[in-house]
């Protein structure tokens, strides 16, 4: 269940003078942010950090805004007569692509989001081992 809502995320864009009004459904971005905050900030991927529910909501709000901003870049320049428009764009991966993602990492003072961001940036795959054989104490020696 998401910790934040569309109104809280839209408020971040409303406070940004360079941002256009958000008219889209923000639910997919909130769901993605909730998944990542749950994994990185609640102990699912390691020791349990001590964040309050309010702190987790704020981190999730900024991360939701990041996911939206990456999918809908802001206009950086407009003109009327020649009908031209330039958009903020950057090629790459990670939470550094928007100031919203950067803020989410700053708010996560335990570094879970920053660690995931570094893994993504460096292309490090997550590796695990699963034993599918018979436990050694159950092997019959004949």
C-alpha positions as a printed Julia matrix, in Angstrom:
142×3 Matrix{Float64}:
  0.0     0.0     0.0
  1.4     3.36   -1.03
  2.48    5.79    1.66
  1.92    8.93   -0.44
 -0.81   10.11   -2.77
 -1.18   12.02   -6.02
 -2.07   15.31   -4.3
  1.17   15.28   -2.29
  3.26   14.49   -5.38
  1.48   17.17   -7.45
  2.23   19.69   -4.69
  5.97   19.22   -5.38
  5.42   20.18   -9.02
  3.14   23.07   -8.09
  5.9    24.48   -5.87
  8.42   24.29   -8.75
  8.19   27.45  -10.9
  9.76   25.65  -13.86
  7.26   22.81  -13.83
  4.08   22.58  -15.87
  0.88   21.49  -14.13
  0.57   17.73  -13.77
 -2.57   16.39  -15.39
 -1.59   12.73  -15.66
 -2.45    9.8   -13.45
  0.46    9.53  -11.0
 -0.54    6.1    -9.67
  2.04    4.09  -11.71
  4.83    6.37  -10.48
  3.65    6.12   -6.87
  3.46    2.31   -7.07
  7.01    2.11   -8.45
  8.3     4.49   -5.76
  6.53    2.52   -3.04
  8.2    -0.69   -4.22
 11.66    0.88   -4.21
 11.23    2.71   -0.88
  9.97   -0.51    0.71
 13.02   -2.39   -0.56
 15.64    0.28    0.15
 14.35    2.06    3.24
 12.44   -0.43    5.38
 14.98   -3.18    5.87
 13.83   -5.57    3.15
 17.31   -5.48    1.61
 19.31   -5.3     4.85
 19.23   -3.95    8.39
 16.02   -2.15    9.29
 16.55    1.62    9.28
 14.62    3.61   11.84
 12.38    5.82    9.7
  9.01    7.06   10.9
  5.94    6.6     8.7
  6.08   10.34    7.91
  9.72   10.13    6.8
  8.97    7.14    4.54
  6.03    9.03    2.99
  8.23   12.05    2.23
 10.94    9.89    0.63
  8.29    8.08   -1.42
  6.72   11.4    -2.48
 10.02   12.73   -3.86
 10.82    9.42   -5.53
  7.36    9.36   -7.17
  8.02   12.85   -8.52
 11.37   11.63   -9.86
  9.76    8.76  -11.78
  7.17   11.13  -13.25
  9.79   13.78  -14.14
 11.95   11.22  -15.95
  8.99   10.04  -18.04
  7.71   13.59  -18.73
 10.68   15.96  -19.08
 10.18   19.66  -18.35
 10.37   22.28  -21.05
 13.59   24.3   -20.81
 12.85   26.78  -23.6
  9.77   27.82  -25.55
  9.08   30.26  -28.37
  5.83   31.38  -29.95
  6.4    32.67  -33.48
  8.67   29.89  -34.7
  6.78   27.32  -32.58
  9.75   25.73  -30.91
 10.1    23.9   -27.62
 13.13   22.31  -25.94
 12.89   19.74  -23.19
 15.11   18.9   -20.26
 16.78   15.65  -21.2
 19.68   13.59  -20.02
 20.74   10.15  -21.1
 21.62    7.75  -18.32
 20.25    5.82  -15.42
 19.64    6.43  -11.8
 18.2     8.85   -9.36
 20.61   11.64  -10.31
 18.61   12.32  -13.49
 16.25   14.69  -11.69
 16.45   16.96   -8.7
 13.51   14.98   -7.3
 15.57   11.77   -7.32
 18.53   13.59   -5.81
 16.31   14.89   -3.01
 14.89   11.41   -2.36
 18.46   10.12   -1.92
 19.29   13.01    0.43
 16.21   12.3     2.52
 17.18    8.63    2.79
 19.98    9.33    5.26
 20.7     5.63    5.74
 21.8     5.39    2.08
 19.55    2.62    0.78
 18.48    4.54   -2.32
 22.04    5.75   -2.96
 23.29    2.16   -2.79
 20.69    0.99   -5.3
 21.51    4.01   -7.47
 25.22    3.08   -7.5
 24.44   -0.54   -8.4
 22.32    0.67  -11.31
 24.94    3.17  -12.45
 27.75    0.65  -12.35
 25.64   -2.07  -13.94
 26.26   -4.45  -11.06
 23.92   -7.4   -11.27
 22.38   -8.76   -8.1
 23.67  -12.27   -7.6
 22.23  -14.97   -5.4
 22.63  -18.7    -4.88
 19.82  -21.18   -4.39
 20.6   -24.77   -3.42
 18.27  -27.16   -5.2
 19.9   -30.4    -4.09
 19.36  -32.66   -1.12
 20.69  -31.36    2.2
 23.98  -33.15    3.08
 22.54  -34.75    6.23
 19.85  -36.47    4.13
 22.21  -37.98    1.55
 22.38  -41.75    1.83
 25.89  -43.13    1.41
 25.95  -46.69    0.09
